[in-house]
Amino acid sequence: MRLNKTKLYQKDNAILWYFPRAFASYQIDDFNSLPWQQNPIRVFGKEYLEPRLTCYFGPQYTYSSVSWPAREFAEELVQIQNELFEQVGFLSNAVLCNYYRNGADSMGWHADNEPEIDQRIIASVSFGATRKMEFRHIQTKERFGVELHHGDVLIMENFQNSWQHAIFKKKVSNPRVNLTFRRIITH
Ligand SMILES: O=C(O)CCC(=O)C(=O)O
Protein backbone atom coordinates (compact mmCIF):
# COMPACT_ATOMS: atom_id res chain seq x y z
CA MET A 1 0.00 0.00 0.00
CA ARG A 2 1.41 3.44 -0.90
CA LEU A 3 -0.14 6.33 0.94
CA ASN A 4 -0.78 9.80 -0.39
CA LYS A 5 0.08 12.20 2.47
CA THR A 6 -1.04 15.81 2.95
CA LYS A 7 -0.31 18.23 5.78
CA LEU A 8 -3.74 19.71 6.51
CA TYR A 9 -2.86 22.06 9.34
CA GLN A 10 0.06 23.18 11.46
CA LYS A 11 0.35 25.58 14.35
CA ASP A 12 3.56 25.40 16.39
CA ASN A 13 4.26 21.68 16.88
CA ALA A 14 0.61 20.64 16.46
CA ILE A 15 0.15 19.06 13.03
CA LEU A 16 -2.72 17.31 11.27
CA TRP A 17 -1.73 14.80 8.60
CA TYR A 18 -4.28 13.43 6.15
CA PHE A 19 -4.02 10.23 4.12
CA PRO A 20 -7.10 10.17 1.86
CA ARG A 21 -8.73 6.77 1.23
CA ALA A 22 -5.73 4.89 2.66
CA PHE A 23 -7.95 2.03 3.87
CA ALA A 24 -10.69 2.34 1.25
CA SER A 25 -10.40 -1.36 0.38
CA TYR A 26 -12.05 -2.25 3.72
CA GLN A 27 -15.85 -2.42 4.09
CA ILE A 28 -17.70 -1.04 7.08
CA ASP A 29 -19.20 -4.54 7.52
CA ASP A 30 -15.69 -5.87 8.24
CA PHE A 31 -16.21 -4.48 11.75
CA ASN A 32 -19.67 -5.94 12.42
CA SER A 33 -18.45 -8.62 14.77
CA LEU A 34 -16.51 -6.30 17.11
CA PRO A 35 -18.06 -6.37 20.62
CA TRP A 36 -19.99 -3.08 20.29
CA GLN A 37 -21.70 -1.77 23.44
CA GLN A 38 -23.47 1.41 24.51
CA ASN A 39 -21.97 2.77 27.72
CA PRO A 40 -23.72 4.79 30.39
CA ILE A 41 -21.97 8.11 31.17
CA ARG A 42 -22.56 10.60 33.97
CA VAL A 43 -22.98 14.25 33.02
CA PHE A 44 -23.58 16.76 35.85
CA GLY A 45 -24.63 13.87 38.12
CA LYS A 46 -27.18 12.44 35.66
CA GLU A 47 -26.76 9.15 33.83
CA TYR A 48 -27.16 8.95 30.03
CA LEU A 49 -26.30 6.41 27.35
CA GLU A 50 -23.49 7.54 25.05
CA PRO A 51 -24.91 8.58 21.65
CA ARG A 52 -22.88 5.91 19.78
CA LEU A 53 -21.56 2.37 20.32
CA THR A 54 -17.97 1.74 21.36
CA CYS A 55 -15.47 -0.99 22.10
CA TYR A 56 -11.83 -0.89 23.12
CA PHE A 57 -8.70 -3.00 22.75
CA GLY A 58 -5.39 -2.40 24.54
CA PRO A 59 -4.14 -1.93 28.12
CA GLN A 60 -6.61 -0.94 30.84
CA TYR A 61 -7.88 2.61 30.08
CA THR A 62 -10.30 5.03 31.76
CA TYR A 63 -11.79 8.29 30.43
CA SER A 64 -14.64 10.40 31.89
CA SER A 65 -16.87 7.79 33.54
CA VAL A 66 -15.97 4.87 31.24
CA SER A 67 -13.41 2.28 32.33
CA TRP A 68 -12.16 -0.36 29.90
CA PRO A 69 -10.38 -3.52 31.09
CA ALA A 70 -7.29 -4.70 29.20
CA ARG A 71 -8.22 -6.63 26.07
CA GLU A 72 -6.19 -8.14 23.23
CA PHE A 73 -6.63 -6.60 19.76
CA ALA A 74 -9.39 -8.19 17.66
CA GLU A 75 -8.03 -9.95 14.57
CA GLU A 76 -9.66 -7.51 12.12
CA LEU A 77 -7.80 -4.58 13.73
CA VAL A 78 -4.32 -6.10 13.78
CA GLN A 79 -3.82 -5.67 10.01
CA ILE A 80 -4.70 -1.95 10.23
CA GLN A 81 -2.45 -1.52 13.27
CA ASN A 82 0.41 -3.17 11.32
CA GLU A 83 -0.18 -1.05 8.21
CA LEU A 84 -0.18 2.13 10.28
CA PHE A 85 3.20 1.07 11.65
CA GLU A 86 4.61 0.22 8.22
CA GLN A 87 3.26 3.28 6.40
CA VAL A 88 3.30 5.97 9.05
CA GLY A 89 5.77 4.58 11.60
CA PHE A 90 3.17 4.72 14.36
CA LEU A 91 3.25 1.74 16.70
CA SER A 92 -0.04 1.88 18.62
CA ASN A 93 -0.94 -0.44 21.48
CA ALA A 94 -4.60 0.57 21.91
CA VAL A 95 -7.62 1.36 19.77
CA LEU A 96 -10.93 2.93 20.73
CA CYS A 97 -13.62 2.00 18.21
CA ASN A 98 -16.72 4.15 17.65
CA TYR A 99 -19.84 3.09 15.79
CA TYR A 100 -22.16 5.93 14.70
CA ARG A 101 -25.39 4.12 13.79
CA ASN A 102 -26.63 7.12 11.78
CA GLY A 103 -26.38 10.91 11.82
CA ALA A 104 -28.14 11.11 15.20
CA ASP A 105 -25.06 9.56 16.85
CA SER A 106 -22.30 11.97 17.79
CA MET A 107 -19.32 12.72 20.05
CA GLY A 108 -19.01 15.89 22.13
CA TRP A 109 -15.97 18.13 22.57
CA HIS A 110 -13.03 16.34 24.20
CA ALA A 111 -9.24 16.26 23.90
CA ASP A 112 -8.06 12.66 24.53
CA ASN A 113 -5.47 14.20 26.84
CA GLU A 114 -5.56 11.70 29.70
CA PRO A 115 -2.01 11.45 31.13
CA GLU A 116 -1.64 7.79 30.13
CA ILE A 117 -2.13 8.59 26.39
CA ASP A 118 1.06 9.36 24.50
CA GLN A 119 0.11 12.79 23.16
CA ARG A 120 2.52 12.73 20.24
CA ILE A 121 0.30 10.76 17.85
CA ILE A 122 -3.28 9.58 17.61
CA ALA A 123 -4.28 7.97 14.30
CA SER A 124 -7.94 8.06 13.36
CA VAL A 125 -9.27 5.76 10.60
CA SER A 126 -12.81 6.17 9.25
CA PHE A 127 -15.20 3.88 7.34
CA GLY A 128 -18.70 4.32 5.96
CA ALA A 129 -20.61 7.61 6.07
CA THR A 130 -18.70 10.86 5.63
CA ARG A 131 -18.77 12.88 8.86
CA LYS A 132 -17.03 16.12 9.79
CA MET A 133 -14.51 16.24 12.63
CA GLU A 134 -14.64 19.65 14.24
CA PHE A 135 -11.58 21.13 15.96
CA ARG A 136 -11.55 23.91 18.58
CA HIS A 137 -8.45 25.48 20.12
CA ILE A 138 -8.76 25.38 23.91
CA GLN A 139 -7.35 28.88 24.48
CA THR A 140 -8.03 30.90 21.32
CA LYS A 141 -11.32 29.10 20.38
CA GLU A 142 -10.13 29.06 16.73
CA ARG A 143 -12.23 26.47 14.85
CA PHE A 144 -12.13 24.44 11.70
CA GLY A 145 -13.55 21.14 10.42
CA VAL A 146 -12.24 18.20 8.39
CA GLU A 147 -14.56 15.94 6.36
CA LEU A 148 -13.61 12.32 6.94
CA HIS A 149 -14.55 9.87 4.18
CA HIS A 150 -14.51 6.10 3.89
CA GLY A 151 -10.94 4.82 4.30
CA ASP A 152 -9.39 8.16 5.31
CA VAL A 153 -6.66 8.37 7.95
CA LEU A 154 -6.15 11.50 10.02
CA ILE A 155 -3.07 11.74 12.21
CA MET A 156 -3.16 14.18 15.10
CA GLU A 157 0.41 15.02 16.10
CA ASN A 158 0.85 16.93 19.39
CA PHE A 159 -2.77 18.05 19.11
CA GLN A 160 -4.25 16.86 22.34
CA ASN A 161 -2.87 19.51 24.73
CA SER A 162 -4.24 22.52 22.91
CA TRP A 163 -7.15 21.30 20.74
CA GLN A 164 -10.46 19.59 21.37
CA HIS A 165 -12.37 17.69 18.72
CA ALA A 166 -15.97 16.56 18.22
CA ILE A 167 -18.33 14.85 15.74
CA PHE A 168 -21.67 16.65 15.58
CA LYS A 169 -25.01 15.20 14.54
CA LYS A 170 -25.71 15.31 10.81
CA LYS A 171 -28.63 14.43 8.49
CA VAL A 172 -27.31 11.09 7.26
CA SER A 173 -28.86 7.63 7.55
CA ASN A 174 -25.90 5.34 6.92
CA PRO A 175 -23.48 4.25 9.64
CA ARG A 176 -19.85 5.15 10.25
CA VAL A 177 -17.05 3.33 12.08
CA ASN A 178 -14.08 5.24 13.44
CA LEU A 179 -10.99 3.58 14.91
CA THR A 180 -8.66 5.80 16.94
CA PHE A 181 -5.30 4.10 17.41
CA ARG A 182 -3.34 5.37 20.40
CA ARG A 183 -0.30 4.54 22.49
CA ILE A 184 -1.15 4.04 26.13
CA ILE A 185 1.86 4.46 28.39
CA THR A 186 2.11 1.50 30.76
CA HIS A 187 4.61 1.36 33.59
O1 LIG B 1 -15.30 9.50 15.30
C1 LIG B 1 -14.32 10.24 15.22
O2 LIG B 1 -13.82 10.56 14.16
C2 LIG B 1 -13.74 10.82 16.49
C3 LIG B 1 -13.41 9.78 17.52
C4 LIG B 1 -12.80 10.39 18.73
O3 LIG B 1 -12.71 11.58 18.85
C5 LIG B 1 -12.28 9.55 19.78
O4 LIG B 1 -12.40 8.31 19.73
O5 LIG B 1 -11.71 10.10 20.74
The ligand as an SDF file (V2000), in Angstrom:
LIG
                    3D

 10  9  0  0  0  0  0  0  0  0999 V2000
  -15.2980    9.5000   15.3000 O   0  0  0  0  0  0  0  0  0  0  0  0
  -14.3210   10.2370   15.2220 C   0  0  0  0  0  0  0  0  0  0  0  0
  -13.8180   10.5560   14.1630 O   0  0  0  0  0  0  0  0  0  0  0  0
  -13.7430   10.8150   16.4900 C   0  0  0  0  0  0  0  0  0  0  0  0
  -13.4060    9.7790   17.5190 C   0  0  0  0  0  0  0  0  0  0  0  0
  -12.7950   10.3890   18.7270 C   0  0  0  0  0  0  0  0  0  0  0  0
  -12.7090   11.5790   18.8520 O   0  0  0  0  0  0  0  0  0  0  0  0
  -12.2760    9.5460   19.7830 C   0  0  0  0  0  0  0  0  0  0  0  0
  -12.4020    8.3100   19.7300 O   0  0  0  0  0  0  0  0  0  0  0  0
  -11.7140   10.0950   20.7380 O   0  0  0  0  0  0  0  0  0  0  0  0
  1  2  2  0
  2  3  1  0
  2  4  1  0
  4  5  1  0
  5  6  1  0
  6  7  2  0
  6  8  1  0
  8  9  2  0
  8 10  1  0
M  END
$$$$
